[in-house]
């Protein structure tokens, strides 16, 4: 027997067939002297031997087999006797006590695996042919990784033209700036000339004032001399001199006034020159502004083309796994057609629905055990309820739960999985999962050990398993056992009710399995 240490009880009777003789030969040798009667006795003896052998095998009850296990009880030797004949242990087993443990009460649900965040990747550059595709479905990518390359020949040519236009715009701007400098110099020169004219005018005004003073003095002297001349006090020659002086003073006043008018005219001309220079300066500055705008426009064109060239490398917006690859070499990009989809950070969730009557039993953050009917390798005890939908479907009366799934290479979006959602935890009795023997009718039994290590079959009602369903896990016992009972673990599938067994440490059984 594989995996169990098995020993037969010593036989109380050894059939003579094992001593090198047959039943037929024994009886016939004794009665060969009387042929007719000897033949009859031999037939009777043969019938008794066959009957005895049938009785021995019929008296032994074959060991029970666990319908959920692939282990099969070993074949019984023809020399074995019924257990009732001997009290010696016939099986080597291990045992474990019934213990209390924390039991999770769960709500069962089914759902579909989906990406927590499925990122569609659309091309940013339209109308370009796909030159290379660098990733495939299932590949792991990091943020910024190049996933596809688009043909950029046309954009490269456009960028060269844009750069040339930018250089031309910059040269034109320099010319316009030089014109502004010249216009500013002309304005300054015109202002300087205006200032000179204004200073000259001031001088002429001062000259006019002096001429007026001189004229007034000359007029007074002339009037005095006119009176003196009338009185005969002076000569006519002296009177004429005074008259000439007064006339010269009046002329000086007139000339000063004329000079002021001329200075004013020059000032007006200088002001006109200043205005003209300022107008040319404004025009030059406007031309500079236009040239600067042309430069900025050219720079924007170059930057746009550089951006478009960068977009010819289609990069992953975030790390994760490539869920879909739609892009093919030779396709022309369209802004509304995605090239890839990425499962961001490889984060998956299970979307399940539960009836509204069970919503009050579920809370965000409770653990969930995930299993699959299609793949027995999928057994994940570490799922977590992340969110509960705020709305209940009015038709189905069910609400959607989203369960965060741990990272596992076996999981794929679209899978159908089962979820055991923890609703509460209680204290209960547990035994090792291997101790429970499942019967054909669906019932479950365990084998209790009494003080003499005699196995007694006990029907039990089981509940949830703890830590999965298999070796190393435990299972809840709702009814049939009490704390402290000893149950058979290893070897339970080969024990009969009422059979005495030998209890050994688990290590001894493991050594027997290795042998």
LOTIBA-720308 format. One record per residue (C-alpha): residue number from 1; residue in three letters; x, y, z. Coordinates in steps of 0.1 Angstrom, whole numbers, plus 5000, padded with zeros to 4 digits. Example, Ala and Ser with C-alpha at 12.3 -4.5 7.8 and 13.67 -1.06 7.14 Angstrom:
<nodes>
[1, "ALA", [5123, 4955, 5078]];
[2, "SER", [5137, 4989, 5071]];
</nodes>
This chain:
<nodes>
[1, "UNK", [5000, 5000, 5000]];
[2, "UNK", [5014, 5034, 4990]];
[3, "UNK", [5015, 5061, 5017]];
[4, "UNK", [5004, 5039, 5047]];
[5, "UNK", [5022, 5014, 5070]];
[6, "UNK", [5001, 4983, 5069]];
[7, "UNK", [5006, 4951, 5090]];
[8, "UNK", [4984, 4920, 5090]];
[9, "UNK", [4974, 4903, 5122]];
[10, "UNK", [4991, 4869, 5128]];
[11, "UNK", [4970, 4840, 5116]];
[12, "UNK", [4956, 4815, 5140]];
[13, "UNK", [4953, 4786, 5115]];
[14, "UNK", [4976, 4779, 5087]];
[15, "UNK", [4960, 4761, 5057]];
[16, "UNK", [4978, 4729, 5047]];
[17, "UNK", [4980, 4742, 5012]];
[18, "UNK", [5008, 4764, 5024]];
[19, "UNK", [5028, 4734, 5037]];
[20, "UNK", [5033, 4720, 5003]];
[21, "UNK", [5003, 4697, 5002]];
[22, "UNK", [4968, 4699, 4987]];
[23, "UNK", [4936, 4688, 5004]];
[24, "UNK", [4931, 4663, 4977]];
[25, "UNK", [4965, 4646, 4981]];
[26, "UNK", [4962, 4643, 5019]];
[27, "UNK", [4929, 4624, 5019]];
[28, "UNK", [4937, 4603, 4989]];
[29, "UNK", [4970, 4591, 5003]];
[30, "UNK", [4953, 4578, 5034]];
[31, "UNK", [4927, 4557, 5016]];
[32, "UNK", [4944, 4543, 4985]];
[33, "UNK", [4940, 4508, 4999]];
[34, "UNK", [4902, 4511, 4994]];
[35, "UNK", [4897, 4527, 4960]];
[36, "UNK", [4860, 4531, 4960]];
[37, "UNK", [4856, 4545, 4995]];
[38, "UNK", [4888, 4565, 4993]];
[39, "UNK", [4875, 4584, 4962]];
[40, "UNK", [4843, 4594, 4981]];
[41, "UNK", [4863, 4606, 5012]];
[42, "UNK", [4886, 4627, 4989]];
[43, "UNK", [4856, 4645, 4973]];
[44, "UNK", [4842, 4653, 5008]];
[45, "UNK", [4875, 4666, 5020]];
[46, "UNK", [4879, 4688, 4989]];
[47, "UNK", [4845, 4703, 4994]];
[48, "UNK", [4852, 4710, 5031]];
[49, "UNK", [4885, 4728, 5022]];
[50, "UNK", [4868, 4750, 4996]];
[51, "UNK", [4841, 4759, 5020]];
[52, "UNK", [4866, 4767, 5047]];
[53, "UNK", [4885, 4791, 5024]];
[54, "UNK", [4853, 4808, 5013]];
[55, "UNK", [4842, 4813, 5049]];
[56, "UNK", [4876, 4828, 5058]];
[57, "UNK", [4874, 4854, 5030]];
[58, "UNK", [4837, 4861, 5035]];
[59, "UNK", [4843, 4867, 5072]];
[60, "UNK", [4867, 4897, 5066]];
[61, "UNK", [4851, 4931, 5059]];
[62, "UNK", [4871, 4950, 5034]];
[63, "UNK", [4883, 4985, 5046]];
[64, "UNK", [4862, 5015, 5037]];
[65, "UNK", [4875, 5037, 5009]];
[66, "UNK", [4873, 5075, 5008]];
[67, "UNK", [4853, 5084, 4976]];
[68, "UNK", [4871, 5117, 4975]];
[69, "UNK", [4906, 5101, 4977]];
[70, "UNK", [4924, 5081, 4951]];
[71, "UNK", [4940, 5058, 4978]];
[72, "UNK", [4928, 5022, 4977]];
[73, "UNK", [4930, 4997, 5006]];
[74, "UNK", [4957, 4970, 5001]];
[75, "UNK", [4946, 4935, 4990]];
[76, "UNK", [4942, 4910, 5019]];
[77, "UNK", [4964, 4880, 5021]];
[78, "UNK", [4947, 4846, 5018]];
[79, "UNK", [4962, 4837, 5051]];
[80, "UNK", [4946, 4867, 5070]];
[81, "UNK", [4920, 4861, 5096]];
[82, "UNK", [4890, 4882, 5108]];
[83, "UNK", [4899, 4910, 5132]];
[84, "UNK", [4876, 4895, 5158]];
[85, "UNK", [4901, 4865, 5161]];
[86, "UNK", [4930, 4887, 5174]];
[87, "UNK", [4934, 4918, 5195]];
[88, "UNK", [4968, 4928, 5180]];
[89, "UNK", [4969, 4962, 5161]];
[90, "UNK", [4964, 4957, 5124]];
[91, "UNK", [4970, 4993, 5112]];
[92, "UNK", [4996, 5020, 5120]];
[93, "UNK", [4980, 5055, 5121]];
[94, "UNK", [4984, 5090, 5135]];
[95, "UNK", [4959, 5109, 5156]];
[96, "UNK", [4950, 5145, 5165]];
[97, "UNK", [4928, 5160, 5191]];
[98, "UNK", [4896, 5179, 5183]];
[99, "UNK", [4905, 5216, 5188]];
[100, "UNK", [4887, 5249, 5188]];
[101, "UNK", [4895, 5275, 5161]];
[102, "UNK", [4882, 5306, 5144]];
[103, "UNK", [4857, 5297, 5117]];
[104, "UNK", [4848, 5321, 5089]];
[105, "UNK", [4812, 5321, 5078]];
[106, "UNK", [4811, 5329, 5041]];
[107, "UNK", [4787, 5340, 5013]];
[108, "UNK", [4793, 5322, 4981]];
[109, "UNK", [4792, 5341, 4948]];
[110, "UNK", [4805, 5338, 4913]];
[111, "UNK", [4819, 5365, 4890]];
[112, "UNK", [4842, 5375, 4862]];
[113, "UNK", [4878, 5386, 4864]];
[114, "UNK", [4884, 5421, 4850]];
[115, "UNK", [4912, 5446, 4849]];
[116, "UNK", [4911, 5471, 4878]];
[117, "UNK", [4923, 5498, 4854]];
[118, "UNK", [4923, 5488, 4817]];
[119, "UNK", [4941, 5516, 4798]];
[120, "UNK", [4933, 5520, 4761]];
[121, "UNK", [4963, 5533, 4741]];
[122, "UNK", [4953, 5555, 4711]];
[123, "UNK", [4977, 5570, 4686]];
[124, "UNK", [4984, 5607, 4691]];
[125, "UNK", [4997, 5612, 4656]];
[126, "UNK", [4971, 5605, 4629]];
[127, "UNK", [4974, 5594, 4593]];
[128, "UNK", [5008, 5578, 4598]];
[129, "UNK", [5017, 5543, 4588]];
[130, "UNK", [5028, 5518, 4616]];
[131, "UNK", [5064, 5509, 4608]];
[132, "UNK", [5072, 5485, 4637]];
[133, "UNK", [5053, 5468, 4666]];
[134, "UNK", [5076, 5460, 4695]];
[135, "UNK", [5053, 5442, 4720]];
[136, "UNK", [5027, 5415, 4719]];
[137, "UNK", [4998, 5404, 4741]];
[138, "UNK", [5009, 5392, 4775]];
[139, "UNK", [5042, 5412, 4775]];
[140, "UNK", [5050, 5432, 4806]];
[141, "UNK", [5058, 5468, 4799]];
[142, "UNK", [5070, 5497, 4820]];
[143, "UNK", [5059, 5533, 4819]];
[144, "UNK", [5074, 5551, 4789]];
[145, "UNK", [5084, 5520, 4771]];
[146, "UNK", [5082, 5522, 4733]];
[147, "UNK", [5055, 5498, 4721]];
[148, "UNK", [5052, 5508, 4684]];
[149, "UNK", [5070, 5531, 4659]];
[150, "UNK", [5053, 5551, 4632]];
[151, "UNK", [5068, 5562, 4599]];
[152, "UNK", [5082, 5598, 4604]];
[153, "UNK", [5097, 5607, 4570]];
[154, "UNK", [5070, 5633, 4561]];
[155, "UNK", [5073, 5649, 4595]];
[156, "UNK", [5111, 5650, 4593]];
[157, "UNK", [5108, 5670, 4560]];
[158, "UNK", [5082, 5693, 4575]];
[159, "UNK", [5104, 5699, 4605]];
[160, "UNK", [5133, 5709, 4582]];
[161, "UNK", [5111, 5734, 4564]];
[162, "UNK", [5098, 5748, 4597]];
[163, "UNK", [5134, 5752, 4611]];
[164, "UNK", [5144, 5771, 4579]];
[165, "UNK", [5113, 5794, 4582]];
[166, "UNK", [5122, 5800, 4619]];
[167, "UNK", [5158, 5811, 4609]];
[168, "UNK", [5143, 5835, 4583]];
[169, "UNK", [5119, 5849, 4608]];
[170, "UNK", [5148, 5855, 4633]];
[171, "UNK", [5168, 5873, 4606]];
[172, "UNK", [5139, 5896, 4597]];
[173, "UNK", [5134, 5903, 4634]];
[174, "UNK", [5170, 5915, 4637]];
[175, "UNK", [5165, 5938, 4607]];
[176, "UNK", [5134, 5953, 4623]];
[177, "UNK", [5152, 5957, 4656]];
[178, "UNK", [5180, 5976, 4638]];
[179, "UNK", [5154, 5999, 4622]];
[180, "UNK", [5140, 6006, 4656]];
[181, "UNK", [5174, 6016, 4668]];
[182, "UNK", [5178, 6040, 4639]];
[183, "UNK", [5144, 6055, 4645]];
[184, "UNK", [5151, 6060, 4681]];
[185, "UNK", [5183, 6078, 4671]];
[186, "UNK", [5163, 6100, 4647]];
[187, "UNK", [5138, 6109, 4674]];
[188, "UNK", [5166, 6118, 4697]];
[189, "UNK", [5183, 6140, 4671]];
[190, "UNK", [5150, 6157, 4663]];
[191, "UNK", [5143, 6164, 4700]];
[192, "UNK", [5178, 6178, 4703]];
[193, "UNK", [5172, 6202, 4674]];
[194, "UNK", [5139, 6212, 4689]];
[195, "UNK", [5156, 6220, 4722]];
[196, "UNK", [5182, 6241, 4704]];
[197, "UNK", [5155, 6261, 4686]];
[198, "UNK", [5136, 6266, 4718]];
[199, "UNK", [5168, 6279, 4734]];
[200, "UNK", [5174, 6303, 4705]];
[201, "UNK", [5139, 6315, 4709]];
[202, "UNK", [5145, 6323, 4745]];
[203, "UNK", [5175, 6343, 4735]];
[204, "UNK", [5155, 6362, 4710]];
[205, "UNK", [5129, 6369, 4736]];
[206, "UNK", [5156, 6383, 4759]];
[207, "UNK", [5169, 6404, 4730]];
[208, "UNK", [5134, 6418, 4724]];
[209, "UNK", [5131, 6428, 4760]];
[210, "UNK", [5164, 6446, 4759]];
[211, "UNK", [5155, 6463, 4726]];
[212, "UNK", [5123, 6475, 4742]];
[213, "UNK", [5142, 6489, 4771]];
[214, "UNK", [5167, 6506, 4748]];
[215, "UNK", [5138, 6520, 4726]];
[216, "UNK", [5120, 6534, 4757]];
[217, "UNK", [5152, 6551, 4768]];
[218, "UNK", [5158, 6565, 4733]];
[219, "UNK", [5122, 6577, 4731]];
[220, "UNK", [5126, 6596, 4764]];
[221, "UNK", [5159, 6612, 4753]];
[222, "UNK", [5144, 6622, 4720]];
[223, "UNK", [5114, 6639, 4738]];
[224, "UNK", [5138, 6658, 4761]];
[225, "UNK", [5159, 6669, 4733]];
[226, "UNK", [5128, 6680, 4713]];
[227, "UNK", [5120, 6704, 4742]];
[228, "UNK", [5155, 6715, 4746]];
[229, "UNK", [5157, 6722, 4709]];
[230, "UNK", [5125, 6742, 4711]];
[231, "UNK", [5139, 6763, 4739]];
[232, "UNK", [5171, 6768, 4718]];
[233, "UNK", [5192, 6750, 4744]];
[234, "UNK", [5207, 6725, 4719]];
[235, "UNK", [5216, 6725, 4683]];
[236, "UNK", [5195, 6708, 4656]];
[237, "UNK", [5224, 6684, 4651]];
[238, "UNK", [5221, 6670, 4686]];
[239, "UNK", [5184, 6667, 4682]];
[240, "UNK", [5188, 6647, 4649]];
[241, "UNK", [5213, 6624, 4667]];
[242, "UNK", [5187, 6616, 4694]];
[243, "UNK", [5160, 6611, 4668]];
[244, "UNK", [5184, 6586, 4649]];
[245, "UNK", [5191, 6568, 4682]];
[246, "UNK", [5153, 6565, 4689]];
[247, "UNK", [5147, 6552, 4654]];
[248, "UNK", [5175, 6526, 4657]];
[249, "UNK", [5160, 6514, 4690]];
[250, "UNK", [5126, 6510, 4674]];
[251, "UNK", [5142, 6490, 4646]];
[252, "UNK", [5160, 6468, 4671]];
[253, "UNK", [5127, 6460, 4687]];
[254, "UNK", [5112, 6451, 4653]];
[255, "UNK", [5142, 6429, 4645]];
[256, "UNK", [5140, 6411, 4679]];
[257, "UNK", [5103, 6404, 4672]];
[258, "UNK", [5111, 6391, 4638]];
[259, "UNK", [5138, 6368, 4653]];
[260, "UNK", [5114, 6355, 4678]];
[261, "UNK", [5089, 6346, 4651]];
[262, "UNK", [5116, 6329, 4631]];
[263, "UNK", [5127, 6310, 4662]];
[264, "UNK", [5091, 6299, 4668]];
[265, "UNK", [5089, 6287, 4632]];
[266, "UNK", [5121, 6267, 4637]];
[267, "UNK", [5107, 6252, 4669]];
[268, "UNK", [5076, 6242, 4650]];
[269, "UNK", [5097, 6226, 4623]];
[270, "UNK", [5118, 6208, 4649]];
[271, "UNK", [5086, 6196, 4666]];
[272, "UNK", [5074, 6183, 4633]];
[273, "UNK", [5107, 6165, 4628]];
[274, "UNK", [5103, 6149, 4662]];
[275, "UNK", [5068, 6138, 4655]];
[276, "UNK", [5079, 6123, 4622]];
[277, "UNK", [5109, 6105, 4639]];
[278, "UNK", [5085, 6092, 4665]];
[279, "UNK", [5061, 6079, 4639]];
[280, "UNK", [5090, 6062, 4621]];
[281, "UNK", [5100, 6047, 4655]];
[282, "UNK", [5065, 6035, 4661]];
[283, "UNK", [5064, 6019, 4627]];
[284, "UNK", [5097, 6003, 4633]];
[285, "UNK", [5085, 5989, 4667]];
[286, "UNK", [5054, 5976, 4650]];
[287, "UNK", [5075, 5959, 4625]];
[288, "UNK", [5096, 5944, 4653]];
[289, "UNK", [5064, 5931, 4670]];
[290, "UNK", [5053, 5915, 4637]];
[291, "UNK", [5087, 5900, 4632]];
[292, "UNK", [5086, 5886, 4668]];
[293, "UNK", [5052, 5872, 4662]];
[294, "UNK", [5065, 5855, 4630]];
[295, "UNK", [5094, 5841, 4650]];
[296, "UNK", [5071, 5827, 4677]];
[297, "UNK", [5049, 5812, 4650]];
[298, "UNK", [5079, 5796, 4634]];
[299, "UNK", [5091, 5783, 4668]];
[300, "UNK", [5056, 5769, 4675]];
[301, "UNK", [5056, 5751, 4641]];
[302, "UNK", [5090, 5736, 4649]];
[303, "UNK", [5079, 5725, 4684]];
[304, "UNK", [5047, 5710, 4670]];
[305, "UNK", [5066, 5690, 4645]];
[306, "UNK", [5090, 5679, 4672]];
[307, "UNK", [5061, 5668, 4694]];
[308, "UNK", [5046, 5649, 4664]];
[309, "UNK", [5079, 5633, 4658]];
[310, "UNK", [5081, 5622, 4694]];
[311, "UNK", [5045, 5608, 4691]];
[312, "UNK", [5057, 5585, 4663]];
[313, "UNK", [5071, 5564, 4692]];
[314, "UNK", [5040, 5550, 4709]];
[315, "UNK", [5049, 5547, 4745]];
[316, "UNK", [5032, 5529, 4774]];
[317, "UNK", [5013, 5555, 4797]];
[318, "UNK", [5018, 5532, 4827]];
[319, "UNK", [5034, 5499, 4836]];
[320, "UNK", [5014, 5467, 4833]];
[321, "UNK", [5006, 5438, 4810]];
[322, "UNK", [4996, 5441, 4774]];
[323, "UNK", [4960, 5428, 4773]];
[324, "UNK", [4953, 5435, 4736]];
[325, "UNK", [4974, 5442, 4706]];
[326, "UNK", [4953, 5457, 4677]];
[327, "UNK", [4982, 5475, 4660]];
[328, "UNK", [4996, 5458, 4629]];
[329, "UNK", [5026, 5468, 4607]];
[330, "UNK", [5014, 5488, 4577]];
[331, "UNK", [4982, 5500, 4593]];
[332, "UNK", [4975, 5538, 4591]];
[333, "UNK", [4968, 5554, 4625]];
[334, "UNK", [4934, 5568, 4633]];
[335, "UNK", [4928, 5589, 4665]];
[336, "UNK", [4896, 5569, 4673]];
[337, "UNK", [4911, 5535, 4669]];
[338, "UNK", [4932, 5521, 4698]];
[339, "UNK", [4965, 5503, 4692]];
[340, "UNK", [4968, 5485, 4725]];
[341, "UNK", [4952, 5481, 4759]];
[342, "UNK", [4972, 5477, 4791]];
[343, "UNK", [4962, 5462, 4824]];
[344, "UNK", [4977, 5489, 4846]];
[345, "UNK", [5002, 5475, 4872]];
[346, "UNK", [4987, 5441, 4864]];
[347, "UNK", [4960, 5448, 4889]];
[348, "UNK", [4929, 5426, 4886]];
[349, "UNK", [4896, 5425, 4903]];
[350, "UNK", [4867, 5400, 4906]];
[351, "UNK", [4833, 5415, 4899]];
[352, "UNK", [4806, 5394, 4916]];
[353, "UNK", [4769, 5400, 4923]];
[354, "UNK", [4751, 5391, 4955]];
[355, "UNK", [4714, 5394, 4964]];
[356, "UNK", [4703, 5426, 4982]];
[357, "UNK", [4692, 5404, 5011]];
[358, "UNK", [4729, 5395, 5018]];
[359, "UNK", [4743, 5431, 5015]];
[360, "UNK", [4741, 5438, 5052]];
[361, "UNK", [4764, 5408, 5058]];
[362, "UNK", [4792, 5421, 5037]];
[363, "UNK", [4816, 5449, 5045]];
[364, "UNK", [4844, 5466, 5026]];
[365, "UNK", [4878, 5451, 5035]];
[366, "UNK", [4867, 5416, 5045]];
[367, "UNK", [4888, 5387, 5031]];
[368, "UNK", [4876, 5366, 5003]];
[369, "UNK", [4888, 5331, 4992]];
[370, "UNK", [4889, 5327, 4955]];
[371, "UNK", [4887, 5293, 4936]];
[372, "UNK", [4881, 5281, 4901]];
[373, "UNK", [4860, 5252, 4888]];
[374, "UNK", [4881, 5251, 4857]];
[375, "UNK", [4916, 5252, 4872]];
[376, "UNK", [4922, 5235, 4906]];
[377, "UNK", [4955, 5253, 4909]];
[378, "UNK", [4937, 5286, 4915]];
[379, "UNK", [4931, 5288, 4953]];
[380, "UNK", [4936, 5323, 4966]];
[381, "UNK", [4927, 5330, 5002]];
[382, "UNK", [4939, 5367, 5001]];
[383, "UNK", [4912, 5385, 4981]];
[384, "UNK", [4898, 5417, 4996]];
[385, "UNK", [4864, 5433, 4991]];
[386, "UNK", [4873, 5468, 4977]];
[387, "UNK", [4840, 5483, 4970]];
[388, "UNK", [4802, 5477, 4971]];
[389, "UNK", [4781, 5492, 4943]];
[390, "UNK", [4759, 5520, 4957]];
[391, "UNK", [4730, 5509, 4935]];
[392, "UNK", [4711, 5476, 4934]];
[393, "UNK", [4699, 5464, 4900]];
[394, "UNK", [4661, 5470, 4899]];
[395, "UNK", [4656, 5439, 4877]];
[396, "UNK", [4678, 5413, 4894]];
[397, "UNK", [4678, 5428, 4929]];
[398, "UNK", [4715, 5422, 4931]];
[399, "UNK", [4745, 5444, 4939]];
[400, "UNK", [4779, 5443, 4924]];
[401, "UNK", [4810, 5437, 4946]];
[402, "UNK", [4845, 5445, 4934]];
[403, "UNK", [4872, 5423, 4950]];
[404, "UNK", [4909, 5430, 4947]];
[405, "UNK", [4928, 5400, 4936]];
[406, "UNK", [4964, 5392, 4945]];
[407, "UNK", [4990, 5390, 4918]];
[408, "UNK", [4990, 5355, 4903]];
[409, "UNK", [5002, 5344, 4869]];
[410, "UNK", [4972, 5320, 4866]];
[411, "UNK", [4947, 5348, 4866]];
[412, "UNK", [4934, 5362, 4833]];
[413, "UNK", [4907, 5388, 4826]];
[414, "UNK", [4874, 5371, 4816]];
[415, "UNK", [4879, 5341, 4839]];
[416, "UNK", [4849, 5328, 4858]];
[417, "UNK", [4858, 5323, 4895]];
[418, "UNK", [4841, 5315, 4927]];
[419, "UNK", [4843, 5337, 4958]];
[420, "UNK", [4837, 5328, 4994]];
[421, "UNK", [4832, 5362, 5010]];
[422, "UNK", [4837, 5363, 5048]];
[423, "UNK", [4806, 5376, 5065]];
[424, "UNK", [4815, 5368, 5101]];
[425, "UNK", [4839, 5347, 5122]];
[426, "UNK", [4830, 5324, 5151]];
[427, "UNK", [4847, 5299, 5174]];
[428, "UNK", [4841, 5262, 5165]];
[429, "UNK", [4855, 5227, 5166]];
[430, "UNK", [4880, 5217, 5140]];
[431, "UNK", [4899, 5186, 5130]];
[432, "UNK", [4926, 5180, 5103]];
[433, "UNK", [4910, 5178, 5068]];
[434, "UNK", [4924, 5143, 5062]];
[435, "UNK", [4905, 5129, 5093]];
[436, "UNK", [4872, 5132, 5076]];
[437, "UNK", [4861, 5103, 5054]];
[438, "UNK", [4835, 5110, 5028]];
[439, "UNK", [4809, 5083, 5022]];
[440, "UNK", [4792, 5073, 4989]];
[441, "UNK", [4759, 5087, 5002]];
[442, "UNK", [4775, 5121, 5008]];
[443, "UNK", [4777, 5117, 5046]];
[444, "UNK", [4810, 5122, 5065]];
[445, "UNK", [4826, 5101, 5093]];
[446, "UNK", [4857, 5102, 5114]];
[447, "UNK", [4873, 5075, 5135]];
[448, "UNK", [4874, 5082, 5172]];
[449, "UNK", [4901, 5065, 5193]];
[450, "UNK", [4892, 5052, 5228]];
[451, "UNK", [4916, 5045, 5256]];
[452, "UNK", [4927, 5012, 5241]];
[453, "UNK", [4933, 5027, 5207]];
[454, "UNK", [4903, 5010, 5192]];
[455, "UNK", [4888, 5029, 5163]];
[456, "UNK", [4851, 5038, 5165]];
[457, "UNK", [4832, 5052, 5135]];
[458, "UNK", [4815, 5085, 5142]];
[459, "UNK", [4792, 5103, 5118]];
[460, "UNK", [4798, 5141, 5118]];
[461, "UNK", [4783, 5172, 5103]];
[462, "UNK", [4810, 5193, 5087]];
[463, "UNK", [4812, 5230, 5080]];
[464, "UNK", [4838, 5253, 5063]];
[465, "UNK", [4874, 5244, 5057]];
[466, "UNK", [4902, 5265, 5070]];
[467, "UNK", [4932, 5270, 5047]];
[468, "UNK", [4918, 5253, 5017]];
[469, "UNK", [4908, 5217, 5012]];
[470, "UNK", [4937, 5193, 5014]];
[471, "UNK", [4966, 5182, 5035]];
[472, "UNK", [4977, 5206, 5061]];
[473, "UNK", [4942, 5223, 5063]];
[474, "UNK", [4915, 5219, 5089]];
[475, "UNK", [4877, 5216, 5086]];
[476, "UNK", [4849, 5226, 5109]];
[477, "UNK", [4829, 5200, 5128]];
[478, "UNK", [4794, 5213, 5135]];
[479, "UNK", [4780, 5182, 5152]];
[480, "UNK", [4792, 5147, 5163]];
[481, "UNK", [4824, 5155, 5183]];
[482, "UNK", [4835, 5174, 5214]];
[483, "UNK", [4867, 5192, 5223]];
[484, "UNK", [4895, 5168, 5233]];
[485, "UNK", [4883, 5138, 5213]];
[486, "UNK", [4911, 5120, 5195]];
[487, "UNK", [4905, 5112, 5158]];
[488, "UNK", [4926, 5092, 5134]];
[489, "UNK", [4943, 5113, 5107]];
[490, "UNK", [4969, 5094, 5086]];
[491, "UNK", [4955, 5060, 5078]];
[492, "UNK", [4919, 5068, 5084]];
[493, "UNK", [4909, 5056, 5050]];
[494, "UNK", [4921, 5020, 5058]];
[495, "UNK", [4906, 5015, 5093]];
[496, "UNK", [4875, 4994, 5102]];
[497, "UNK", [4850, 5002, 5129]];
[498, "UNK", [4861, 4984, 5161]];
[499, "UNK", [4896, 4977, 5148]];
[500, "UNK", [4926, 4981, 5172]];
[501, "UNK", [4953, 5004, 5157]];
[502, "UNK", [4988, 5014, 5166]];
[503, "UNK", [4992, 5052, 5170]];
[504, "UNK", [5026, 5066, 5161]];
[505, "UNK", [5039, 5101, 5156]];
[506, "UNK", [5034, 5116, 5122]];
[507, "UNK", [5071, 5114, 5114]];
[508, "UNK", [5070, 5076, 5117]];
[509, "UNK", [5042, 5074, 5092]];
[510, "UNK", [5062, 5097, 5068]];
[511, "UNK", [5092, 5074, 5071]];
[512, "UNK", [5070, 5045, 5063]];
[513, "UNK", [5056, 5063, 5032]];
[514, "UNK", [5092, 5069, 5020]];
[515, "UNK", [5101, 5033, 5024]];
</nodes>
